[in-house]
């Protein structure tokens, strides 16, 4: 059972989305706490409430001055409190300053009246906001001050009050400060639930661009740092992708559960609470608006629309709350409307569908005044469908996709929301239907809700997301057999070894089928219940000199043939040494023929570990496009045959899903087991090279392959300021001779050293010796640009700061870490840029270096720990085999 804490800057009483998500996650077996704020912003005591299996804690906004500032208000119209279909109540960041000072009745109950000095200051600020330029400055400062003193201050208090958790779920941007603060304290996953485009919504959308730009940087950071982003529709999802590139983005529409629609059936007229509250009989035509009475929601348009010809008998009912309530109440008493306007208080989210079912038509003429409005698919739309109430709605893309999904069977009418005449015509078009057509239309609405637009269907994405983020494998695994297929010797494959040892510790029998190589044993036991069997796969040929034209095409074709032959040879040689397994795991593209052959013979499933984009990596990336396409098509075909696909980071998962045409692969990052260095820590590298203990060291460890940036890294050692720094290249590969030649350049004065690779069991001791871990992969292929290599996480686990290529996934890890940078990024094609990044780390004073190394270890232990990744693997195995692992 995972622990989840949700943060939301409202009182959580009528926020249907927050309540439904909490209930859903509780039903999925998680322990959920929701932290909001008291209804009364002046409250000083924390409130607690138990509801539907989870606890709600309402943490007050800290500080008497802050509470009085909120009570005093300023010069802007406050946004409406939350209803079941409205946005959250005004946060300290987004609520405008004025109405409370202007009207004591507008102040929340219990807030002491502001002093005369405060009221005078508010009036002065309100006057200044009307001045050109000065007004924009004051208006923007007002937003930022309220954000800092209200939103951020509440976030810090909420994080301090929160229990420890495995995941922090921030509902909207106003909850992000709380979630980030909690994660800094305790570690864990971060989920950003964007209910709207916060900076394009309501009052905030009208603030000066320079002030919103300040908050947009926080929004962009939150989108990039979050382990997952959840939002309410595809239009907003696309905009969030434009603003940043979230690691994982899931759309969960705000649809009510099917049960809500069932409860509403039969209560439409004779037992309608809506008609009873409005004093209307069962024969009166009712046009309903429910939600926030906020600017831009079209409440005044509906009030005008019922005066259109043919609607003289129609009553407009407004169910909700907000800044437009006074105007609506005035309209209700105005004879010009014939006393056909009724204003009712909001109801509990669980009761909304039953009330909405009493209307003949649900009206939502949302104005296209903000981008958030134009992309919206409001709660009220789905609530109307669940209740079987046809809609008259704004003709926006997201709404159109739902209401007119089937042109021959619409669920209502789309209109120009700014034109009362068009809205009136839409209402009349529905009310003038005959009884049979009306019955069929209402049935279509209920059917659409029952079959497509319902919480049961939408929430599946949320539960699946948390199952991936916080897998909870069975406590008592059933002992099983698993065979890993490797297209290498397995001597240095740390990912496979971590998986194998973890599985063996849980009682499973692990066999690794690798390729033979002179000097390595055919059979090697590397731990209890873990055995490597190395089989013949044919001899490798060294790469020849670069050639052009037909000679290159011929050479490339020959290499493809040899590669395929080696894979087939390994598959044949593996048959006698395998024992029938319950699951086969192909570690990379060239292992697929082996895993598929053995799985077919054993009648077992196989999974594909796509650790990179094979057709875009190493020598394959140099092939002509048609030849690469052969590999790409074959990989996609084989991947679709796998029971599941996994990969190493979110960017690769998205790209592989697009290329393979499969479900998004499961992400199991190349994280490391939390490492405690021996005491005293051995200085392995300096001891091996005979260097003095104080010698600054930069380490590259891994394959000497093309596109790893090794020539550029050697050249970077000529950067001014690095004259005392030594570079160690630890590994081997086809570029070995070239690197040896470059390292021997006289002007480098023997400061570049080559070492052989070391076994995975002691690797972190060597990495920890270095002052900097370097990985300047070249951006020549998409495979390199999307990569997050093992060495990155090995450096973090060892506490070694990194200098890496400035690629999106790496920047997110290295630069955007919530604790602070874990190193530096650079232009990997420019030796001067690499050298500058290295210099920025080796020049740090002792205290700063110690702090940086501690941050690296902390990130590895809390955000990039192997235990979390391994749990995801176990959950995947369990799903594939149907048995607990």
GUFI-861061 format. One line per field, with one value per residue (C-alpha): residue number from 1; residue in one letter; z, x, y. Coordinates in pm, whole numbers, m for minus. Each point is the difference from the previous one (the first is absolute). Layout:
GUFI-861061
n: (NUM  ...)
res: (A  ...)
zz: (Z  ...)
xx: (X  ...)
yy: (Y  ...)
//
This chain:
GUFI-861061
n: (1  2  3  4  5  6  7  8  9  10  11  12  13  14  15  16  17  18  19  20  21  22  23  24  25  26  27  28  29  30  31  32  33  34  35  36  37  38  39  40  41  42  43  44  45  46  47  48  49  50  51  52  53  54  55  56  57  58  59  60  61  62  63  64  65  66  67  68  69  70  71  72  73  74  75  76  77  78  79  80  81  82  83  84  85  86  87  88  89  90  91  92  93  94  95  96  97  98  99  100  101  102  103  104  105  106  107  108  109  110  111  112  113  114  115  116  117  118  119  120  121  122  123  124  125  126  127  128  129  130  131  132  133  134  135  136  137  138  139  140  141  142  143  144  145  146  147  148  149  150  151  152  153  154  155  156  157  158  159  160  161  162  163  164  165  166  167  168  169  170  171  172  173  174  175  176  177  178  179  180  181  182  183  184  185  186  187  188  189  190  191  192  193  194  195  196  197  198  199  200  201  202  203  204  205  206  207  208  209  210  211  212  213  214  215  216  217  218  219  220  221  222  223  224  225  226  227  228  229  230  231  232  233  234  235  236  237  238  239  240  241  242  243  244  245  246  247  248  249  250  251  252  253  254  255  256  257  258  259  260  261  262  263  264  265  266  267  268  269  270  271  272  273  274  275  276  277  278  279  280  281  282  283  284  285  286  287  288  289  290  291  292  293  294  295  296  297  298  299  300  301  302  303  304  305  306  307  308  309  310  311  312  313  314  315  316  317  318  319  320  321  322  323  324  325  326  327  328  329  330  331  332  333  334  335  336  337  338  339  340  341  342  343  344  345  346  347  348  349  350  351  352  353  354  355  356  357  358  359  360  361  362  363  364  365  366  367  368  369  370  371  372  373  374  375  376  377  378  379  380  381  382  383  384  385  386  387  388  389  390  391  392  393  394  395  396  397  398  399  400  401  402  403  404  405  406  407  408  409  410  411  412  413  414  415  416  417  418  419  420  421  422  423  424  425  426  427  428  429  430  431  432  433  434  435  436  437  438  439  440  441  442  443  444  445  446  447  448  449  450  451  452  453  454  455  456  457  458  459  460  461  462  463  464  465  466  467  468  469  470  471  472  473  474  475  476  477  478  479  480  481  482  483  484  485  486  487  488  489  490  491  492  493  494  495  496  497  498  499  500  501  502  503  504  505  506  507  508  509  510  511  512  513  514  515  516  517  518  519  520  521  522  523  524  525  526  527  528  529  530  531  532  533  534  535  536  537  538  539  540  541  542  543  544  545  546  547  548  549  550  551  552  553  554  555  556  557  558  559  560  561  562  563  564  565  566  567  568  569  570  571  572  573  574  575  576  577  578  579  580  581  582  583  584  585  586  587  588  589  590  591  592  593  594  595  596  597  598  599  600  601  602  603  604  605  606  607  608  609  610  611  612  613  614  615  616  617  618  619  620  621  622  623  624  625  626  627  628  629  630  631  632  633  634  635  636  637  638  639  640  641  642  643  644  645  646  647  648  649  650  651  652  653  654  655  656  657  658  659  660  661  662  663  664  665  666  667  668  669  670  671  672  673  674  675  676  677  678  679  680  681  682  683  684  685  686  687  688  689  690  691  692  693  694  695  696  697  698  699  700  701  702  703  704  705  706  707  708  709  710  711  712  713  714  715  716  717  718  719  720  721  722  723  724  725  726  727  728  729  730  731  732  733  734  735  736  737  738  739  740  741  742  743  744  745  746  747  748  749  750  751  752  753  754  755  756  757  758  759  760  761  762  763  764  765  766  767  768  769  770  771  772  773  774  775  776  777  778  779  780  781  782  783  784  785  786  787  788  789  790  791  792  793  794  795  796  797  798  799  800  801  802  803  804  805  806  807  808  809  810  811  812  813  814  815  816  817  818  819  820  821  822  823  824  825  826  827  828  829  830  831  832  833  834  835  836  837  838  839  840  841  842  843  844  845  846  847  848  849  850  851  852  853  854  855  856  857  858  859  860  861  862  863  864  865  866  867  868  869  870  871  872  873  874  875  876  877  878  879  880  881  882  883  884  885)
res: (X  X  X  X  X  X  X  X  X  X  X  X  X  X  X  X  X  X  X  X  X  X  X  X  X  X  X  X  X  X  X  X  X  X  X  X  X  X  X  X  X  X  X  X  X  X  X  X  X  X  X  X  X  X  X  X  X  X  X  X  X  X  X  X  X  X  X  X  X  X  X  X  X  X  X  X  X  X  X  X  X  X  X  X  X  X  X  X  X  X  X  X  X  X  X  X  X  X  X  X  X  X  X  X  X  X  X  X  X  X  X  X  X  X  X  X  X  X  X  X  X  X  X  X  X  X  X  X  X  X  X  X  X  X  X  X  X  X  X  X  X  X  X  X  X  X  X  X  X  X  X  X  X  X  X  X  X  X  X  X  X  X  X  X  X  X  X  X  X  X  X  X  X  X  X  X  X  X  X  X  X  X  X  X  X  X  X  X  X  X  X  X  X  X  X  X  X  X  X  X  X  X  X  X  X  X  X  X  X  X  X  X  X  X  X  X  X  X  X  X  X  X  X  X  X  X  X  X  X  X  X  X  X  X  X  X  X  X  X  X  X  X  X  X  X  X  X  X  X  X  X  X  X  X  X  X  X  X  X  X  X  X  X  X  X  X  X  X  X  X  X  X  X  X  X  X  X  X  X  X  X  X  X  X  X  X  X  X  X  X  X  X  X  X  X  X  X  X  X  X  X  X  X  X  X  X  X  X  X  X  X  X  X  X  X  X  X  X  X  X  X  X  X  X  X  X  X  X  X  X  X  X  X  X  X  X  X  X  X  X  X  X  X  X  X  X  X  X  X  X  X  X  X  X  X  X  X  X  X  X  X  X  X  X  X  X  X  X  X  X  X  X  X  X  X  X  X  X  X  X  X  X  X  X  X  X  X  X  X  X  X  X  X  X  X  X  X  X  X  X  X  X  X  X  X  X  X  X  X  X  X  X  X  X  X  X  X  X  X  X  X  X  X  X  X  X  X  X  X  X  X  X  X  X  X  X  X  X  X  X  X  X  X  X  X  X  X  X  X  X  X  X  X  X  X  X  X  X  X  X  X  X  X  X  X  X  X  X  X  X  X  X  X  X  X  X  X  X  X  X  X  X  X  X  X  X  X  X  X  X  X  X  X  X  X  X  X  X  X  X  X  X  X  X  X  X  X  X  X  X  X  X  X  X  X  X  X  X  X  X  X  X  X  X  X  X  X  X  X  X  X  X  X  X  X  X  X  X  X  X  X  X  X  X  X  X  X  X  X  X  X  X  X  X  X  X  X  X  X  X  X  X  X  X  X  X  X  X  X  X  X  X  X  X  X  X  X  X  X  X  X  X  X  X  X  X  X  X  X  X  X  X  X  X  X  X  X  X  X  X  X  X  X  X  X  X  X  X  X  X  X  X  X  X  X  X  X  X  X  X  X  X  X  X  X  X  X  X  X  X  X  X  X  X  X  X  X  X  X  X  X  X  X  X  X  X  X  X  X  X  X  X  X  X  X  X  X  X  X  X  X  X  X  X  X  X  X  X  X  X  X  X  X  X  X  X  X  X  X  X  X  X  X  X  X  X  X  X  X  X  X  X  X  X  X  X  X  X  X  X  X  X  X  X  X  X  X  X  X  X  X  X  X  X  X  X  X  X  X  X  X  X  X  X  X  X  X  X  X  X  X  X  X  X  X  X  X  X  X  X  X  X  X  X  X  X  X  X  X  X  X  X  X  X  X  X  X  X  X  X  X  X  X  X  X  X  X  X  X  X  X  X  X  X  X  X  X  X  X  X  X  X  X  X  X  X  X  X  X  X  X  X  X  X  X  X  X  X  X  X  X  X  X  X  X  X  X  X  X  X  X  X  X  X  X  X  X  X  X  X  X  X  X  X  X  X  X  X  X  X  X  X  X  X  X  X  X  X  X  X  X  X  X  X  X  X  X  X  X  X  X  X  X  X  X  X  X  X  X  X  X  X  X  X  X  X  X  X  X  X  X  X  X  X  X  X  X  X  X  X  X  X  X  X  X)
zz: (0  m107  188  m203  118  m212  30  m115  91  80  276  m186  77  m356  m215  m182  m181  314  194  m280  m56  372  21  m309  135  336  m185  m181  334  70  320  m93  191  m155  129  m73  185  227  m152  208  m110  342  184  209  97  m214  m74  m59  m165  m87  m329  m209  128  m7  223  m92  187  m36  76  66  m183  238  135  127  m251  m291  119  44  m345  m146  199  m117  m368  m269  m343  m183  m23  210  m161  115  271  m122  m92  m138  m346  66  40  341  238  m18  100  161  m326  m234  204  m65  270  9  63  364  89  m206  147  350  m108  m259  267  115  334  302  m155  212  m190  m138  173  m135  m105  m195  m164  m100  m150  m197  m141  m100  m172  m178  m130  m118  m201  m228  m107  m319  55  377  9  m181  243  305  m148  m67  339  162  m166  97  358  56  m156  234  317  m56  m234  79  372  12  m203  253  287  m182  m75  364  109  m253  105  m177  m337  m309  m235  15  m219  m68  m119  m220  m4  331  173  m164  268  263  m197  m85  364  116  m253  111  356  m65  m362  m198  m323  m121  m193  m139  m60  m225  32  m236  m169  326  m150  m273  232  183  171  m58  m378  20  194  m173  m214  184  330  m150  m162  348  92  m342  84  305  m214  m255  276  157  m332  m60  353  59  m36  m168  m102  7  m171  m102  m380  m313  m90  329  m21  m336  142  298  m240  m185  321  109  m67  294  65  9  m79  69  m86  255  m93  278  m62  286  79  m172  333  9  m323  128  314  m212  m212  122  188  m305  62  261  266  m133  280  m252  m80  365  106  m282  65  m351  m100  m228  m311  11  m257  186  m141  258  54  283  112  75  m55  m111  m281  m339  98  m192  281  m130  m350  123  195  m322  m214  175  m121  m361  m205  67  349  197  212  70  346  48  315  120  241  148  155  m106  m58  m241  256  99  m363  m50  314  m123  m337  177  150  m318  m162  m344  50  113  326  m205  148  308  187  219  223  m113  107  102  m297  68  m49  m313  m259  180  m5  m361  m110  83  m280  m362  m129  151  m123  8  m221  111  m164  m213  217  101  m143  299  m89  m367  87  277  40  318  275  m66  m349  133  287  m247  m208  309  96  m352  m48  m352  m23  m168  10  m146  m333  120  m140  313  61  m367  11  276  m93  m373  13  m220  m231  m52  374  174  376  m27  m193  m37  m21  m5  377  m36  m181  219  m313  m105  352  1  m334  133  304  m215  m240  289  172  m323  m63  24  288  m187  m125  346  156  m257  50  377  m45  m230  264  268  m237  m85  371  75  m287  m35  223  352  293  m5  m343  62  339  m152  m134  346  173  m275  36  374  m51  m224  226  327  m76  294  m76  195  333  m66  m350  m168  m87  m378  m270  m219  m284  m113  m356  m49  m327  195  242  303  175  33  m46  329  m87  m57  312  221  m129  35  358  106  m144  162  338  m37  m55  m381  m213  m250  m310  m216  m352  m133  m277  43  m19  44  361  149  148  m182  330  279  322  102  303  168  m267  m272  m277  m323  m290  m288  m342  m338  m232  m260  m2  m20  m262  75  m176  m318  m123  m103  m367  m231  m287  m107  220  305  m107  m55  335  177  m162  103  356  15  m122  259  280  m85  m30  346  158  m164  102  362  m7  m125  249  288  m42  167  303  71  237  m60  170  104  m165  m247  5  m315  94  m318  m364  m81  289  m144  m233  295  240  m258  m103  357  107  m291  88  368  m72  218  m52  m64  72  m199  182  m261  161  m295  m353  m166  m353  113  202  m52  m340  m106  2  m274  m237  m292  83  m185  186  337  m88  m29  364  111  m164  140  349  m7  m122  273  268  m84  63  349  304  113  m89  250  m38  200  m2  m83  m321  m142  112  m195  m310  8  40  m307  m205  107  0  343  346  168  129  374  125  216  34  29  362  251  327  281  69  323  m70  213  277  m68  m363  m235  m254  m271  m308  145  159  m332  m182  276  22  311  209  m80  m380  m159  m201  m279  m79  m306  44  m261  m361  m234  m268  m266  114  364  m32  98  m251  109  366  m55  m184  288  226  m183  141  204  369  m34  m14  326  m77  m114  m222  45  m275  145  m242  m341  m349  m368  46  237  m243  m97  364  89  m275  112  364  m90  m141  142  100  237  205  101  162  m194  120  m129  233  m68  112  351  121  87  362  69  m264  239  207  m311  m106  349  m38  m268  48  m318  m207  m368  m267  m303  m240  m344  m130  m340  55  173  200  165  51  190  200  378  27  290  80  89  281  101  50  206  219  56  84  m305  m171  m373  m313  m274  m338  18  m104  133  223  141  63  189  227  35  m13  109  310  281  239  m242  m291  6  m237  m325  m360  m309  m376  m62  m346  142  206  150  129  148  161  142  160  154  128  167  220  73  105  275  355  234  164  m331  m139  305  m31  m369  59  278  m236  m257  255  133  m348  m69  327  m20  m364  m199  231  m135  251  m163  m350  95  147  m338  m168  244  m69  m374  41  215  m263  m279  177  228  296  276  m38)
xx: (0  148  m47  m125  m43  m208  30  m274  m39  m371  m214  m62  m372  m133  303  m141  322  212  m256  m53  373  59  m284  132  352  m130  m202  321  160  193  m2  m106  15  m139  138  m201  m70  m288  m312  66  337  32  m7  307  m64  45  m319  m29  m277  m38  m176  m44  312  240  81  m36  225  m66  319  m46  190  280  47  m244  122  m64  m350  m76  143  m245  m285  86  m9  117  m118  m111  m314  32  m54  m284  25  8  m313  m30  53  204  365  160  m79  216  354  218  191  m290  m268  m21  36  m307  m346  43  111  m274  m278  15  m262  243  255  3  m165  219  268  54  m65  318  136  m54  366  m34  m323  166  294  m236  m189  328  117  m335  33  356  m101  m206  307  187  333  m14  m322  160  292  m227  m229  288  160  m335  m8  358  m29  m314  169  298  m182  m303  55  365  m46  m297  198  282  m246  m188  323  106  m339  2  80  275  m113  113  m162  m103  m297  m34  m343  72  296  m104  78  340  195  m142  80  353  67  m129  215  306  m67  m80  76  m260  m192  m156  m328  m123  m378  m70  m374  36  254  54  171  m264  m298  m223  154  356  m46  m61  317  299  206  324  m146  m154  335  151  m256  30  359  m129  m267  260  224  m289  m98  355  77  m323  19  m339  m246  m375  m242  m365  m8  208  0  156  237  126  56  191  220  67  99  229  58  m150  150  m343  m335  m337  m341  m275  m326  m220  m283  m223  m41  m267  m177  m66  m198  m195  m100  m129  m227  m359  50  m12  m332  m228  272  237  182  83  m365  m98  267  m96  m374  m68  m245  71  m136  215  283  331  334  273  339  198  350  192  m166  336  77  8  m224  m298  m253  m111  m37  m242  m195  m38  m70  m325  m144  39  m314  m155  153  m259  m90  358  150  373  139  351  148  331  190  239  64  m294  m256  m112  m72  m196  m205  m76  m108  m224  m203  0  m345  162  82  m350  127  137  352  76  329  81  294  249  m52  230  181  m166  m344  71  m123  m333  m55  114  m240  m290  89  m113  328  339  145  371  73  362  158  316  168  304  195  m109  m367  55  163  m242  m224  m181  m120  m355  9  68  m246  m274  74  m7  m338  m138  m33  81  229  29  370  275  131  355  215  4  m373  m76  188  m236  m336  31  208  m271  m145  m307  m59  101  m26  m117  62  318  m34  184  23  12  m333  m315  m206  209  m18  m378  m34  201  m226  m310  132  11  m322  m202  84  m298  m26  156  295  54  m2  251  227  6  65  295  148  m29  140  300  68  m49  215  268  m10  6  236  43  160  190  139  158  277  59  18  225  229  39  48  293  137  m49  m19  m88  116  m141  171  23  133  m50  343  42  261  114  251  179  136  303  176  327  218  m188  324  m80  m377  m97  m371  m41  198  m207  m320  138  123  m324  m207  222  m39  m377  46  m4  238  191  188  190  81  287  259  329  336  352  112  m351  m148  m284  m187  29  m196  m17  m224  m245  m250  166  199  152  28  210  m62  168  m142  274  306  m22  194  173  m135  188  104  m269  m88  m245  m231  m77  275  m173  m341  151  176  m318  m199  263  m8  m379  32  270  m203  m308  208  154  m343  m129  313  m41  m365  92  284  m224  m252  202  97  m343  m249  m365  m66  m317  118  268  157  173  263  11  m87  269  m123  m353  64  137  m281  m272  138  37  m337  m174  163  m100  m349  76  m32  293  58  216  239  52  291  40  m122  201  m44  136  296  371  93  m361  m58  267  m186  m196  m362  m150  229  m80  m368  49  111  m273  m277  131  35  m357  m132  178  m95  m367  40  143  m226  138  266  210  262  223  m160  m319  118  99  m331  m192  216  m15  m377  m25  237  m131  m368  m32  m107  249  293  49  292  262  282  365  5  249  m34  56  372  186  373  244  184  246  m107  261  156  3  79  284  151  m11  169  241  m140  19  m323  m82  15  m328  m149  m256  m127  m165  m100  m171  41  249  m266  m89  m213  108  193  341  208  m184  58  373  15  m186  299  181  m251  168  m41  25  379  14  m299  49  m242  m53  m170  m103  m140  64  m145  68  124  275  291  m117  m48  344  151  m188  94  369  4  307  m193  m218  311  m107  m324  m223  2  m166  m112  m169  m362  m59  m264  m343  34  280  m83  m146  320  189  m262  m4  374  m70  m85  m210  m171  m5  m243  5  m201  m26  m342  39  m279  m335  112  277  m222  m258  248  49  304  80  303  m222  m171  324  158  m295  4  374  m48  197  m127  m54  76  m233  m139  m284  m276  m358  m12  345  m69  m313  206  319  m108  m364  37  m215  297  219  231  180  271  2  m109  189  6  165  122  210  310  7  m356  87  310  m191  m254  277  175  m321  7  371  36  m262  128  5  m335  m179  150  m113  m351  m15  114  m258  m274  102  m20  m331  m153  116  m146  m337  m87  210  16  5  m258  m272  105  23  m351  m122  170  m164  m340  60  100  m307  m225  157  0  m301  213  151  374)
yy: (0  333  327  296  358  238  378  239  367  m10  m145  m331  11  23  m77  m302  m88  m6  m202  m251  m50  m53  m254  m181  m31  m124  m264  m100  m79  320  204  355  328  319  330  313  323  104  152  310  145  163  m333  m72  m362  m308  m191  m374  m199  m369  m66  m316  m173  294  294  367  242  370  190  373  270  100  350  261  257  m235  m76  371  70  m250  151  352  m88  237  107  m313  m206  m317  m336  m215  m264  m357  m186  m349  138  309  77  m2  287  307  m69  265  14  48  175  368  247  220  m123  m89  351  157  m214  m154  m253  m135  m92  m362  m45  39  221  309  323  156  306  351  13  m325  118  327  m190  m223  298  163  m322  m28  354  m60  m308  227  198  m95  m178  58  m200  m292  1  12  m265  m235  57  m70  m343  m86  126  m204  m300  28  98  m218  m293  m72  62  m236  m254  0  m41  m275  m188  24  m142  m282  m355  m190  m129  m185  252  364  94  374  112  302  235  157  m333  m49  195  m236  m314  113  91  m340  m183  194  m117  m363  m95  m196  44  325  10  334  m2  300  64  293  225  185  304  31  m32  245  298  m118  12  376  79  163  m231  72  m119  m310  m77  m32  m265  m162  m92  m186  m168  m111  m132  m191  m155  m116  m119  m189  m375  29  270  m59  234  25  m22  m43  372  104  m298  126  347  m140  m195  325  180  m285  m367  m191  m341  m162  161  m161  145  m66  175  139  m243  m121  m370  m208  m37  375  m28  m299  189  286  m222  16  326  220  171  m155  m21  264  184  274  75  m27  251  241  m41  m129  m270  m293  173  315  6  46  116  m65  157  m161  86  317  339  139  245  m167  m293  140  32  340  m144  m266  263  201  m307  m91  333  m113  m74  m340  m32  195  m303  m110  45  37  m161  90  m254  109  288  272  367  29  m111  351  91  m322  59  350  m141  m251  286  212  m11  6  m368  m83  m155  m288  6  m212  5  m302  m87  m267  m360  m283  m158  m334  160  203  m252  m42  376  38  m276  230  243  m20  139  77  330  84  306  39  303  m40  262  m209  m289  m204  58  m83  m333  m89  m306  108  m232  115  m152  m350  48  89  m311  m222  145  m42  375  127  301  337  78  217  m118  m76  m285  m216  38  m65  m333  m115  154  m66  m317  m153  265  m217  m34  326  44  359  321  208  377  332  60  379  24  m30  m51  m303  m142  52  m175  m292  m29  21  m268  m247  105  m17  m366  m234  m245  m293  206  148  m345  m127  302  m43  m372  80  228  m269  m262  221  43  m368  m128  267  306  m143  m5  m376  25  322  m103  m312  224  142  m338  m137  301  m56  m374  92  274  m189  m371  m223  m354  m291  m65  m373  m59  m335  m142  0  m34  286  m5  316  7  225  96  44  m196  130  85  371  17  161  35  m373  m84  229  m156  m353  44  167  m284  m263  170  m49  m373  m17  m207  218  m110  250  m120  210  m22  m179  172  m132  24  m14  m319  m175  m33  257  20  367  m46  m234  m120  215  m170  131  m247  130  m151  38  265  21  219  378  194  329  305  79  346  245  m34  171  m80  m354  m143  142  m132  m345  11  109  m280  m254  130  m42  m357  m79  161  m204  m317  49  49  m320  m190  106  m106  m349  m37  110  m281  m278  215  150  m151  77  334  179  322  108  346  132  256  205  m48  m259  m217  m20  m297  m198  89  m57  m339  m125  141  m172  m333  37  134  305  376  230  370  237  233  275  176  233  66  m274  129  338  m121  m57  m146  m56  376  31  m228  147  74  m302  m241  159  m32  m378  m11  241  m204  m326  147  135  m335  m193  255  m43  m372  59  m32  336  255  190  270  232  345  184  164  m336  m148  264  m43  m382  4  221  m214  m340  89  m166  106  228  m209  m31  209  m175  248  m100  107  m139  m182  251  m15  54  50  m200  181  138  48  m150  234  m265  209  207  m309  m188  289  101  353  221  2  364  m44  120  m288  m13  m352  m146  m363  m213  m106  165  40  250  291  m32  325  m138  202  315  m87  m47  333  167  m67  283  252  278  m67  m379  m21  m200  m222  m361  m193  m374  m203  m336  m256  m151  m12  54  358  m118  54  348  102  m135  215  313  m53  m12  355  181  314  m204  m78  m349  119  m244  m362  m318  m279  m331  m41  m132  m249  144  m114  253  262  260  0  107  256  152  75  258  366  7  m269  98  m122  236  m219  157  111  m164  m253  13  m301  201  304  m205  m205  m14  m230  m231  211  296  m190  m170  342  123  m312  46  368  114  318  m34  198  m113  90  249  m243  30  m311  70  369  m101  m225  205  364  m6  m216  147  m4  193  m87  m335  120  196  m44  108  10  m338  98  285  m96  349  m42  m341  147  294  m233  m210  313  120  m310  m53  366  m28  43  m298  77  50  m322  m195  143  m85  m357  m39  124  m261  m283  131  14  m356  m124  178  63  m246  m299  m355  m126  211  m104  m367  12  126  m298  m244  155  m42  m366  m60  152  m209  m336  35  m115  216  57)
//
